Each structure stands twice: as C-alpha cells, then as structure tokens.
C-alpha cells in the first residue's frame, strides 16, 4: 500500500508540473471526449483538420474514419471523464491506475515464481521504475499495455503451476 501511495504521489506531482502535453495526449483526450456521443466518433478527423489548417504536417491516418490504435484505452479515458469530469486530470487517472496496479501484480508474479522477498523487491523496483513513471504521468496507452502484458505472464505462470485450463486461455 505504501509503495502504491508513494508512486501515485510522485506521478501526480510530475503530471501537474508538466507544462505541455504531447500531441498523442491531446489526441487521446479529444477522442475520449468525442466517443461519449458514440463509437463512430473514434477518429482524429476533427482535430486533424484543426492542425492541418494551422499548417502542421500530419500522417494520412489523421484523416481516415478509423483511427490506427485499438479503442480500449480511449474507452477507459472516456469512462474516467464521465466519473471524474472533463479535465486533463481525469484522463491522467487511467494510465496512473494501471501503472499502480502493476506494483502488486509484479509482487504476486515475483512471489509466484520465486518467493515473497523477490516479489517485494520487484514491487519496489516497479514503483521506482523511471519508464513506468514517465509513461504513467502522460496520457499514453503504454501503462495499460504493460499491465495487461504482465497480467498475461502472471496468468500463464499460474496456469503452469496449477494446471488450470482457464488460466492458459486467459493468459492468451
């Protein structure tokens, strides 16, 4: 619990002092707002037109009706906006929650493979990992991807140890 609270405070403080947002963060934030009126709005066309009119060169996918990334991250952002209100801080909660959930998940994985001491040391490293901190203080999907990757590994190792077919299937 202490690791998760301290990791949250570090990430939140870094998010709040960051002066600007990357284009990816703005894209995800805008699309999360857009899809609240329907998944057919899962695209970057309106924002692409604004950027293009401002003279910014953009890749072709900005003007296609289907955006190039899977929508699960944007759906989570949209849900966070519905729960916490329309703000950048609401969008921040999604990557930070998945980053924080990786701390106990890495503990359980380390404890499962080796022992509780290894699990605890792994959780400490995870809570202080610079890449985890950077990716979770940005509105990027990397924390979500990393969480589900580690969850898949955990389910697979647990399936190997217990022989539970459902865990093999869920690890896939």
C-alpha positions as CSV (number, residue, x, y, z in Angstrom):
1,X,0.0,0.0,0.0
2,X,2.8,2.4,0.9
3,X,4.5,1.7,-2.5
4,X,1.3,2.4,-4.3
5,X,0.5,5.6,-2.4
6,X,4.1,7.0,-2.8
7,X,4.1,6.0,-6.5
8,X,0.8,7.8,-7.0
9,X,2.0,11.0,-5.4
10,X,5.2,11.0,-7.5
11,X,3.3,10.5,-10.7
12,X,0.6,13.0,-9.9
13,X,3.1,15.7,-8.9
14,X,5.0,15.1,-12.2
15,X,1.8,15.3,-14.2
16,X,0.7,18.5,-12.6
17,X,4.0,20.3,-13.2
18,X,4.4,19.2,-16.8
19,X,3.9,22.4,-18.8
20,X,2.7,21.0,-22.1
21,X,1.0,17.9,-23.4
22,X,2.3,15.8,-26.4
23,X,0.2,15.5,-29.5
24,X,-0.6,11.9,-28.6
25,X,-2.0,13.0,-25.2
26,X,-4.2,15.6,-26.9
27,X,-5.4,13.1,-29.5
28,X,-6.4,10.6,-26.9
29,X,-8.1,13.2,-24.7
30,X,-10.1,14.6,-27.6
31,X,-11.1,11.2,-28.9
32,X,-12.2,10.2,-25.4
33,X,-14.5,13.2,-25.3
34,X,-15.7,12.5,-28.9
35,X,-16.7,8.9,-28.3
36,X,-19.0,9.9,-25.4
37,X,-21.5,10.6,-28.2
38,X,-20.8,7.3,-30.0
39,X,-18.0,5.0,-31.1
40,X,-18.5,6.2,-34.7
41,X,-16.6,9.3,-33.5
42,X,-13.4,7.3,-32.8
43,X,-11.2,9.2,-35.2
44,X,-8.9,12.1,-35.4
45,X,-10.5,13.9,-38.4
46,X,-11.8,17.0,-36.5
47,X,-8.5,17.5,-34.7
48,X,-6.6,16.7,-37.8
49,X,-8.4,19.5,-39.7
50,X,-7.6,22.0,-36.9
51,X,-3.9,21.0,-37.0
52,X,-3.8,20.9,-40.8
53,X,-5.4,24.4,-41.1
54,X,-2.7,25.6,-38.7
55,X,0.0,24.4,-41.1
56,X,1.1,21.3,-39.2
57,X,2.0,18.3,-41.5
58,X,0.2,15.2,-40.4
59,X,0.3,11.5,-41.3
60,X,-2.6,10.3,-43.5
61,X,-4.3,8.3,-40.8
62,X,-5.3,11.6,-39.1
63,X,-7.9,12.0,-41.9
64,X,-9.2,8.4,-42.0
65,X,-12.5,7.5,-40.4
66,X,-10.9,4.7,-38.4
67,X,-8.0,5.6,-36.1
68,X,-5.0,3.3,-36.1
69,X,-5.0,2.2,-32.4
70,X,-7.4,-0.1,-30.6
71,X,-10.1,1.8,-28.8
72,X,-9.8,0.2,-25.3
73,X,-7.5,2.9,-23.9
74,X,-9.8,5.7,-25.3
75,X,-12.8,3.9,-23.8
76,X,-11.2,3.9,-20.4
77,X,-10.4,7.6,-20.7
78,X,-14.0,8.3,-21.7
79,X,-15.2,6.4,-18.6
80,X,-12.8,8.4,-16.4
81,X,-14.1,11.6,-17.8
82,X,-17.7,10.5,-17.1
83,X,-16.7,9.7,-13.5
84,X,-14.3,12.5,-12.6
85,X,-15.4,15.2,-15.1
86,X,-14.0,16.6,-18.2
87,X,-10.4,17.5,-17.3
88,X,-6.8,16.6,-18.1
89,X,-6.6,15.2,-14.5
90,X,-9.4,12.8,-15.3
91,X,-7.5,11.4,-18.3
92,X,-4.4,11.1,-16.1
93,X,-6.1,8.7,-13.8
94,X,-6.3,5.9,-16.4
95,X,-2.6,5.4,-17.1
96,X,-1.7,6.0,-13.4
97,X,-4.2,3.4,-12.2
98,X,-2.8,0.7,-14.5
99,X,0.8,1.7,-13.5
100,X,-0.1,1.5,-9.8
101,X,-1.8,-1.9,-10.3
102,X,1.4,-3.3,-11.8
103,X,3.1,-2.8,-8.4
104,X,1.1,-5.5,-6.6
105,X,0.9,-7.6,-9.8
106,X,4.7,-7.7,-10.1
107,X,4.8,-8.6,-6.4
108,X,2.5,-11.5,-7.0
109,X,4.4,-12.6,-10.1
110,X,7.8,-12.5,-8.2
111,X,6.3,-14.3,-5.3
112,X,4.8,-16.9,-7.5
113,X,7.9,-17.6,-9.5
114,X,10.4,-17.3,-6.6
115,X,9.3,-16.1,-3.2
116,X,7.8,-13.2,-1.3
117,X,11.1,-11.4,-0.8
118,X,11.7,-11.4,-4.6
119,X,8.1,-10.3,-5.0
120,X,8.6,-7.4,-2.6
121,X,11.9,-6.3,-4.2
122,X,10.3,-6.5,-7.6
123,X,7.4,-4.3,-6.4
124,X,9.9,-1.7,-5.1
125,X,11.7,-1.7,-8.4
126,X,8.4,-1.4,-10.3
127,X,7.3,1.5,-8.1
128,X,10.5,3.4,-8.8
129,X,11.0,2.4,-12.5
130,X,11.6,5.6,-14.5
131,X,9.8,4.3,-17.6
132,X,6.8,3.4,-15.6
133,X,6.8,6.8,-14.0
134,X,7.2,8.7,-17.3
135,X,4.6,6.6,-19.2
136,X,2.0,6.8,-16.4
137,X,2.3,10.6,-15.9
138,X,1.4,11.0,-19.6
139,X,-1.9,10.2,-21.2
140,X,-0.4,7.3,-23.1
141,X,-1.6,3.7,-23.5
142,X,1.8,2.2,-22.5
143,X,0.8,1.7,-18.9
144,X,-2.3,-0.2,-20.0
145,X,-0.3,-2.3,-22.4
146,X,2.3,-3.1,-19.8
147,X,-0.3,-4.0,-17.2
148,X,-2.1,-6.5,-19.5
149,X,1.3,-7.9,-20.6
150,X,2.4,-8.6,-17.0
151,X,-1.1,-9.9,-16.2
152,X,-0.9,-12.3,-19.1
153,X,2.5,-13.5,-17.9
154,X,1.2,-13.9,-14.4
155,X,-1.8,-16.0,-15.6
156,X,0.5,-18.2,-17.7
157,X,2.9,-18.9,-14.9
158,X,-0.1,-19.5,-12.5
159,X,-1.5,-21.9,-15.1
160,X,1.8,-23.8,-15.4
161,X,1.9,-24.2,-11.6
162,X,-1.7,-25.2,-11.1
163,X,-2.6,-26.8,-14.5
164,X,-5.8,-24.7,-14.7
165,X,-7.0,-24.6,-18.3
166,X,-8.9,-21.3,-17.8
167,X,-5.7,-19.6,-16.9
168,X,-4.0,-20.8,-20.0
169,X,-6.8,-19.4,-22.1
170,X,-6.9,-16.1,-20.2
171,X,-3.2,-15.7,-20.5
172,X,-3.6,-15.8,-24.3
